[in-house]
Amino acid sequence: MKRVPYVAKWCLCILLTLSFVAATGFVSPSADPVPQKAAKKSDGCPNIADLVKPGPDAADEIQAALPKLIRKTYGKDPHYKVWEAKRIFSLADPDSSPYSDIAKQQCGEEVANQSWLVDLFFPEFLPSASLSQGQIFVAKTKKGWVAWYRYH
């Protein structure tokens, strides 16, 4: 039986360690050069100067604007022609998490606090539970309601 030299064993050990690190992503955490507050915002964010504070009839206004918002957000796919708004709620509501957290990450706290989430159902996509669900983030601007983010 031939003996494996010490250097070959050492190289094999290094190679196995590197393979483990590459396969598992097990590396020591590095300092984040970009603070979380400076994270890149979504390109679809409404301009804060254009936002209008929604009134008490915001949910009804959003419901009336939904045909246009859905067409613009989801396109002309016939599966999206039939829809139902399951819930419409303010992201300023403390119970709106995790959606409020997503909005804050996308566009910042000021936009998130003036935005609403519309939880949609598209029955034409059934039996797929995933495809039949949709969520859009909307905000009222000087030009009316806009959908600034499609979550699903």
N, C-alpha and C positions, 0 to 999 in steps of 0.2 A: 504494500500500500504506500502510495506516494504522499509525502507530507506537503501541505500547502504552506508556502512561506508566510511569515508574519505580515509583510506588507500587503499581500493579496487578501488576507483576512481583514486587515484594517480597511482596505479599499471597499471590500464587500460590505462591511459594517456601515461605512459612510454612505454608500450607494443605497442600502436598505433604509437608512434614516432619511435621506433625501426623498426617496420614493414615498415613504410614509408621510412626510410633511407635504409633499405635492398632492398626494391622494386625499388627505384629510383636511388640508387647508390649515393645519395646526402650525401657526406661526405666532410669534409674540406680537401683541397689538402695537401698532405704531401710533405716534401722535397724529391726530387729525389736523392737517394743515389748514383746513377750512372749517371755521366754527359752524355749528348747526344753524345759527341765526342767519348766516350768510349763504345758506344753501340756495341753489339756483331755483328760481320760481318758474312755474309753468308758463309757457308762451301764451296760453289762453286767459290769463288772469285779467280781470277788468281793471281799468285804471281807477285808483282810489278816488281821484278828483271827479270821476264821472258817476260814482255811486250815489244812489238816492236811498235814504232810509225808508224801508218798507213800512206801510201803515198796517192797521189792524185787519184789513181785507187782503193782505198779501197772498194768502193761500188761494183765495178766489181769483185774484189777478193772475197768479201763476197757472191755475187750472185753465183759465181762458186763453192764456198764451201758449199752452202746451202743444197744440197742433203744429204751430210754426216752429217751436223750439225742438220738437221731436224730429220733424222733417229736416231741419237744418243740422241737427246733431247726429242722427242715425242714417240720413240719406234716403234714397228712393227704393231701397229694398222692400218688396211687397210684404215681407214678414213683419215689418214695423208699422204697417198701416193701421192695424187693429191693436189698440193698447188700452191700458187702464192704469190710472194713477192710484197706487195702493196707499201711499202716505205722502204728505207734503209737510215738512217741518223745518223750523228755523235751526240753523247751525249754532246760533247763539245760546240755544237751550242747553243747559248742563248735561242733559240726558242724551244729547245727540252724538256722543262718542260711540264708535271710533270715526264716524264721518267728519266730525268737527276737527279731529286731529289731522285727517287727510287734507281737509281744506286749508288748515293752517300751514301744513307742510308745503302745499302747492302754491299758495298765494299770500300767506301771512295772516296774522291774527285779525287785522282790521277788515280785510276782505271776508274772511271766514265768518266773522261776527255779523256781517250784513248779508250773508248768503243763506240760501235755503236748499234743502235736499228734496228731490222728487224721486220716490221709489216707484218704479214702473214694472208693469207686467205685460208681456207680449205673448198672447195665447197661441199665435201662429207657430211659435217655436216649440210648443209642447210636442213630445213628452220631455224634452230637455229642460231640466230645472234650471240649469245654468244659463242657457241661451234665452230663456223666457223672462229672465230678470234683468232689470236695468236701473241704474242710478245716475242722475245728472245733478250737478251743482249749478244753481241759478242765482243771479243777483239782479237787483233793479238798478238800472242806469238811467241817465237823462234821456236815453233813446228807448227806454222800455226794458223789459225782462230779457236777459241773455243767459244762455247756458254756457258757462265758462269751463266746465270740466265734465267729461263722461267717464265715470268710474267703471261702469260695466254696461 
